[in-house]
Amino acid sequence: MTASEAGRLALHESRDAAASRASQAALARNALYVALAAAWVATCGSLYMSEVLGWIPCLWCWYQRIAMYPLAVILAAGLVLRDHRLPKYALCLAIPGALASTYHILLQKVPAFARFESCVIGVPCSADYLNLFGFITIPMLALAAFVIVIVACVIALRVPLAAGESYLAQAPLPALSPSATVSLIVVAIVALFTLSGAMTRSRQAPPSITSTLPAAPSAVGTSREAAAALYEQACAGCHGPANAGMQLIREEYLRQHSDLEVIALIRAGRSATDPDNFSGKAMPANGGQIGLSDEQLVALVRYLREVRER
């Protein structure tokens, strides 16, 4: 091989290496912006569920929020500041958050785990607000967001960097700076959830209670068995299991109040500081089950009387 051929070969190899590094840098950069979007969707989605839909977060929901909320801010700040150490910072929150989500999924799907948890802030951690296709739950969605962030960070950490080099100097769209791109993503996601929340609130009617009660629960899902299952899902975590006599439901309260009055209490909920709340725990409206009908609550109240007053 002549010197000129060796020079051309070295030039081609150098160009191939440079192209490979550029490709890796672009992949890492795009991955981190995807992670940013996932974190902000998860953050705004959790606020939408609790503030718009009224789904009270349980203890393990809060643990996941503690990891996700600052993660959304850290990803945005790291991309704006073009800090190549951003993946290391993000992993410090994403990994514990993913572990918390995994444990929460086990609490919901594995009965053996649910027995180790007790109600702490008013909502049982084993309860499902969302259960699409039998496996897509809120902690499952949170886990997906954490996994997206973790994968993006691992991809970014594998990019070889020369001294003073940063793959975050550019944004995915060459026409926009990193600051403009981050702002566009965050503002678009926040605006989307804000608009969706406003539309949802405008369609929601305040919970109402019929002035007269059905003579007897007749619809499917309002039998005694359904009422017992509803109690175990929404109430037992705070008020005690039915087979133990529902210790934290006062028998005298049930005797002194009508079914309508008890239903009104369940509909409204009760704060932990309410003078009539002797448990010291907040009772969420509808027991955290926002879709309950009046007929379901009638069946539930009659089930409470049957068990507590016998």
N, C-alpha and C positions, 0 to 999 in steps of 0.2 A: 504494500500500500504506500502510495506516494504521500509526501507531506501535504499536498493540496487536498488529496482525498481524505486524509486523516483530519485535516482542518474542517472540511465540509461535514464529516461525520460528527465531529465534536460540536459543530454549530447546530446540526439537526438535533442532537441529544440535548443540548442546552435549551433549544426552543421547545422540545417536547417536555422537558422538565418544567420549564416556565409555564407552558400551557396546562400541565397537570396541576401545578400549584395554584394557577389562576382558577381552574375548575373547582379544586377543593375549597378555595377561599370563597367562591361564589356560592357553593353548596352550603358552607358553614354560615355565611351571611344570611342567605335565604332561610335557613333552618331557624336561626335565632329570631328572625322577624315572624316566622310562623309561631314560634314559642311565645313571642310577645302577644300575638293575636289570641292564642289559646288561653293565656293567663288572663287577659282582659275579658274574654268571653266568659270564662269561669267566674271571675270576680263579679261582673255585672249580672251574670245569670243567677248567682247565689243571692244577690241583693234583690233581684226581680222576684225570686221565689219567696223570700221572707217578707219583703216590703209591699209587694203587689199582690201575690197570691195568698199571702198570710200563712205560709208554711213555717212554723216556728222551728228554728235550728236546734238540734240536740247538742249534747256535749261534744261528741266526736265530729259533728259538723263544724263546731267552733274551732276545734283543733286544726281541721283542714283549712278553714278560713285564715287562721293565724299564719299558716304557711303560704297560702295563695295570695292574700292581699299585698303583703310587702314584696312578694315575688313579681307581681305585675309592675310595681313601681321600680324595682331594681332592674328589671329587663328594659323598661323604657329609659331609665337614666343611663344604663350602661351603653345602650345603642346610641343615644344622643351624644354621650361623652366619648364614644368610640373606644371603650376600654376593653382590650382583648382578654382581660381577666374576668370578664362578665360570666362566662360559663361556670367558673369555680364558685363565684358568689351564688349564682342561681341554684347550683346543685345542693348547696347547704340548706336550702329551703325545700327544693323539689323532692329530694329523697325522703326526708321525714314526712312530707305531705303525702307522698305515695304510700308510705307504710301506714299512715293513719287511715287513708282511704281503704287500703286492703283490709285492715282490721275492722273497719266499719262495715264493709261488705260481708265479712265473716259473721259479724253480729246480726246482720239482717238475714243471711241465707243459711247459717249453720246454727240450729237450735242449741247445740252444746255451748257455743260461745255466748249466746244471748243470756244464759243463766248466770254468767259472771258479771253482768252489767245491771245496775239499778238506775232508776230515774234520778237525775241530779238537778236539772233545771226545768223540769216540767214535761219533757217529751222523751219517751223511751227511745233509746238509740237503735233498737231493733225494728222500729216502725218504718214502714215504707210510704212516703208520700207519692213516689213515682215508681212504677214497676212495669215498664214497657217490655213486652215480649217475654216477661218472666225473669229477666236478668238485667235490664238497663235501669239502674237506680241512680239516685243523686250521687252517692259516693262512687259509683261506677263512672259517672261522667267526670267527677273530680279526678279520679285516678287516670282517666284518659288524658286530661289536661296536664297532669303532672308527668305522665309518661312522655307526652310530646315534648315537654320542656327538657326532660332528662335526655331523650334521644338527641335533641338539637344541641344540647351542651356537649354530649360525647362527640358528636360530629365536629363541633367547633374546636374541641380540645385536640383533635387529631390533625389539625392543620399545621404544617411546619411553618414557623415564622422566623424570618431573618431579623437581625437587630434593628429596632425602630420600625419594623413593618407591622401593619395592621390591616386585616381583611375587612374591618368595619369602617374604613375611610370612605367607602361608597355605600349607597343604598341599593336595594334591588332594582329600583327604577333610576336610571342614570340622570333623568331630568330633575329628580328631587334629591335634596340633601337628606342625610340621616334624620336630622331634627324634623324636617318637614314630613318625612315618611312616617316617623313614629307618631307625630301629632295627628296625621291623617288617619292612621289605624285606630288610635285611641279615641279620637273624636267620633269616628264613624261607628265604632262599637257602642260607645256610651250613648250616642244619639239614637241608634237603633233600639236599644233596650229602653231608653227613656220614652221614645215614641210608642213602643209596644206596651209599656206600662201605662201610659196615658190612655191608650185605646182600650186596654183591658179594664182599667178603673171606670171608664165611661160606660162600659157594658155591664159592669157588676151592679147587681141590686143588693142593697143591704140585707143581711140575713133576717128573715121574718118568721114569725111563729103564728100558726093558724090560731084563730080565736076559739076553735073547738077542736078536740082531739078525735082521731079515728076511734071507732068503737073497739077495734082490735087490729093488730098489725096483719095486713093481708097480702102485701106485695112480696114478691120473691126477695129474699135477702133480709126480711124483717122478722123471721121466726125467732124462737127462743135461742136456738143454736147459733143463728147469725148474731143475735144480741150478745151472747156469751163470747163469741169470737171477737166482736167489736170491742167489748170490754177488755179482753186480754190484750188486744193490740194497742188500744188508745188510752186505757185507764189503769190497768193493773200495775204498770211500772211505778206509778205514784201512790195509788190507793190500796195496793195490796191485791194478791190473787183472790179469785172468788172462792177457791177451796179453803182459804184461810180466813174467810169471813169478811173480806173487804175492810180491814181494820181502820183505814183512814177515811172511811165514809161514815159520817155520824148518823146513827139510826134516828135520833131525835129530829134531825134536819128533815129527813124524808117523811117523818110522821107529821111534822108541822107545816109542810109545804105541799102544794098540789103538783101534779105532773107538769103543768104549764110553767110553774115557777121553777121547778128543777131544770126543765128544758131551757128556760131563759138563762139560768146560771151557766149551763153548759155552753150555750151559744155565746155568751159574753166572755166567759173565762173569768179568772180572778187573779189579781197580782199577788206576789209573795208578801207584800206589805199590807194587804187588805186586813182590817181588824178582825174580820170573820174567818180569815184563813189561818188555821192553827197549825198547818203542816210546815209553813215556812218556805214552800215551793210554789212557783208560779203555775197556774193552771191556764194553758193556752185556750183560746176560743175554739169551740168545737172539739176540744181534746186534740187539736192539731190536725183534725180531719175535716177539711173545709167543704167537702162534698156531701156531708151528711144531710139527709132529708129529715123533715119533721117526723115522718113515720118511723124512720130508723131510731130517732131519739126517743120516741114513745116506747118502742120495743126495749130500748136500752134502760130507760127509767123503770119500766115495769120489771125488767130483769133485776135491777138494783133492789127494788122493793122485795122481790121474791127471795133474794139471797140474804139481804141485810136484815129484814124484819121477821124472818122466820124463827 
